[in-house]
Amino acid sequence: MALVLCDITALDFWLGDCPVTRTIAPASLCSWVNGITASGPLPEQQLARLGVTARPVHLLVPRRSDQRMSASVIAHYAPPPYPEGTITRLTRDVYSLTPLAALIRKAPQLDDVEVLLYLYRILAQYRTYRGCLHERPQLMSLGQMAEYLSRTTRTHGIKRLRLLSLCAQEGSRSPEEAKAAIILALPPKLGGYGLPLPLLNPPISATRNGAAERRYPDLFWPSHHVVLEYQSVEFHDGAERIGADAARRTHLQEAGYTVFELTNYQTKQQEELDSLVAALKSHMQLPSKSPTPGQRLANERLRARLFGHQW
């Protein structure tokens, strides 16, 4: 018997609060598993070792006759064939949809902001555990995401996913960096400010005492030599970290980069965020237009969604 985790169970496995780092081994990827079923008792020990404790468990089944719903299992019918790389093996009997495959199935129930936040999490370099951030390898790259979406052709809403993926960037190391990139780069009609999509934590050359050093700025626009550092109280704790951030800022400026800062206070104050964006656009020599009433309302709603609660 082979179980394939799907939908919210798969997303929670990959992106939920967990004490271990989730990774995907290329050799474990497949598009088909023999003997997929949802009948019979669950392999509780294998699921427990994976940290899958919530019930019901959402499972994928390839035959309509295998659909079922109980307090312990909800079996979702999804007929094959599946695109290459849809499923990955976790243990002897337990498989899972990859994060993007699980999101594609969940996306019709989510709005655009929720989908974007999930995309950024899939492309991120961090995981959470008990409220703390821990570094981890990306679950997939932008190139892998685009390739998989191009192979997925028979799924409802896939065009929407492809368009939203163009607004996502890889490499975030905190939720706040992702939220900043979203609100700064989304088109005004979607509530953003329409800036170019920045790189997140790319390696760039900085200077300390005249010597070149490698730095990883939070947000970076290479064409304009502009860095934006997010100063979050939640994820940048203590005087020592604040001092390190200030030193990093000085080293970047010494290397010729223009460094801006974004704080939690600015994200919660409309005028302050508008002022920062105006300064960024002026430095980048980008046109600045007054938003329409509809764009202003969309911006207020997006800002509240992103910064009004923790993702």
N, C-alpha and C positions, 0 to 999 in steps of 0.2 A: 504494500500500500504506500502510495506517495501523496503527500499533502503539499499543496502550493498556496502559501499565504498570499492574500491579495487585499486590495482596497485599504481600509484604514488600519487593519492589522499589519500589513506590509509597510505602510508609511510610518506607523509607530515603531516598528522594528528598526527601520533605517534611521529615522530622524528623531525618535522620542528620547526622553531623558534616560540615559543608560550608562553603566559604569565601564563599559568596554567600547573599544573602537570598532565600528562596523566598516568593513572593506569588501570590495568585490574582486575576487580573483578571476582574471580573464578565462582561465581554464574551467571555471565553474559555470560559465554562462552557457545557456542552451535555448532552444526554441520549442523543445518538446520533451516531455517526461512520460515514460511508459507507466501505466497503472495509476494515473491520477484519479483520486476518488475522495469523497468526503464521508463515506460510510464507515462504520466500525468505530471502536474507541480511539480517542486521540492518543498519540504517543506523548504522554504527559511529561515524562522525564526529559525527552529531547526538547520539547517546547520550553520547559522550565530552564534548561541550560542556556537556551537562547534568550531568556528573559521575556518570553511571550506568556504572560500570566493573565491578561484581561480576557474575559469571556463576554460574548461569544467570539470565537475565532472566525475570521472571514477567510474562506477558501475558494479557490477557482476550480471549476469542474468543466470538462470539455463536452459533457453530454447533458442534455436537458433532463434526462431521467435521474441524474445524480443530484439535482437541486434539492435542498432541504433546509429547514430552519428549526433551530431548537435553542435552548438556553446556552448550549456550549458551542454550536456551530451554525454559521450561515454560509451556505454554499451558493456561489454565484456562477451562473452558466455563461461561458465565453467560448464560442466554437473556434477550433483551430482552422487554418494555420495561424501561428503567432510569429511576429517578426523575429529574426535572429537576435539573440541577446535579451529576450523578454523575461526569461526565468534564470535564476541562479540557485545552485545547490548550497544548503546550509548544513545539513547533517545527513545521515544515512537515508532517512525517510522524509525529511522536511526540506522543501524548496520554497522559494519566494519569488514573486514578481520583483523585478528591479525597481528602484525608487521611481524612475520616470514612467515605467509601465504602470505602476500602481497609481501614480498621479493622473495619468491619462484617463484611467477608469473613474477616478474620483472627481476630476475636473468639472463635469457637468453640474455637480452639486455645489461648486465653489464660484465666487465672483472673481473678477480679474486680479484684484489685490491679493486675495488668498492664494491664487495660482502662482502669482509672481513671487510671493514669499516662499512658497514651496520650491519653486525653481531655484531661487537663490540658496536655499538650504541644501538642495541636492548638489549645487556647484560650490558649496562653501568649504572652508578649511578648518571648521570647528565642529565640535559636538558639545552638548550640554549634559551635565550631571549634577544634580542637587544644586541647581542655580549657578554653577560655575562653568566657565568655558574651558575646553580642552582642545588642543590642536589635533587634527586628524587629516589624512589625505582626502582629496575630493572624491566623492563617489563616482563622478564622471566629469569629463571636460566639456566645454562648449562644443567642440568639434564632435565628440561622441554623442552629445545631445542632439545636435543638428542631424547627424547621420541616422540616429534611431528614428527621429521624427519623420525623416524623409522616407524611411522604410514602412512607416505605419500609415496605411492609406485607407483602410476600411473602417476606421473608428469615428464615431460621431464626435464632432467638435475638434477634430485634429487640426483644422485650419486655424482655429483660435489659439491652440497651443503653440503652433509654429510662429504666429505673429507675436504672442507674448514672450516667447523664448528670445526673440530679437531684442527685447527690452531688458533681458537678464544678463548679468555678468558673473564670471567665475572669480573665486579667490577671496570672498569675504571671510573675515576672521571674527566677526561678531554680528549679532542681529542688527545693531545700530548702523554699521557700515552699509549693510544691504538696504535698510530703510532710507538712509541718506541718498544712496545711488538711485533708488526708485523715485523719490520725490523730486530730485534734481533733474533726472533725465527723461522721465515720462513726458509725452506731449501734453501741452496745456489742456487739450480737450479731455484728457484723462486725469487731470488734476496736478500734473507735474509742471516743472518750470522750463522744460524743453532744452536743457543743456545737452551737449554731447555726452554719450554714455562713457563714464570714466573707467579706467582700469582699477582693480582693487588689489592692493598689496603687491604690485609688481616690483621686481628688483630694479633699483636705479642706483646710480653712483652719486654719493654725497661726499662731503669733505670735512675732515677734522684736522685742524692744525696744518692744513695744506696737503694732507694725505687723503687719497681716495678711499672711501669705505662703501660697503653695500648697505642700502636702506630699503625699507618696504613701506612706502606711504599708504595711508588708508585709502584715499581716492586720488587718482592721478590722471591728468589730461596731458599726454605727451606732446601733442601738437602745440600746446600753449605753455608748456613748462610750468604748469600749475599743480600744486599739491593742496589737498584739503585733509586736515587731520580732525578726526572726531574725538572730542574730549567728553567722554561719558563718565559720569560719577559711578554708574553701576558697574562698568567693566574696566575702568581705569582707577584703581583704588590706591589711596595712600600718597603721602608726600613724596616718597621715593619714586613712585611711578610718574607723578606729575613732574618731578625734576628731570626724569629720563625723557619724557615727552618734550619738555622745553629744550633740552640739549639736542634732541633729534631735530627739532625745528630749526635751531641755530645752524646745525650742520647742513641741512638742506638749503637754507638761505645762503650759506657760504659757498655752496656749489652752484648758485645761480638760479635756484627755483624760487618762485613766488609761493609763499605758504599762507593759506587761509585756515581758520579754525571754525568748527561747528560744535556748539555745546547743546546740552539738553535744554537749557534755558531758551536758546534761539529756536529750537524745534517747536516749543510750546507758545512762542510769541510770533504771531503772524507778521507784524511789522519788522521784527528783527530778522526773520528768515528771508523776507522780501529784500531787506537791505543787503544781506549777505549775497543773495543771488544777483542783485544789481551790481555789486562790486565785482563778482566773478565775471558777469557778462561784459562789464566795462573793460576789465583787464584782458579778456579774451577777444575783445572787439567784436562782440556778437550783438545783433540788433535786439533792442529791448522794447517790447510793445506792452501797453497797458492791457491787462486781461479783460475779457468781456465778463459781464455778470455771471454767465454760465460757467466760464473757466474759473472765476474766483470761487464760486460755490463748490465746484469740483475739487479745487485746491484745498479748501477748508475741510471738506469731507475726507480727502486723502490724508491730510496731515493728522486729523483726529484718529483715523484708522491706524496709521503707522505708529504714531507716538503717544496715543492716548492709552495704550495698554501694551503689555509685554507679549511679544510673539513667541 
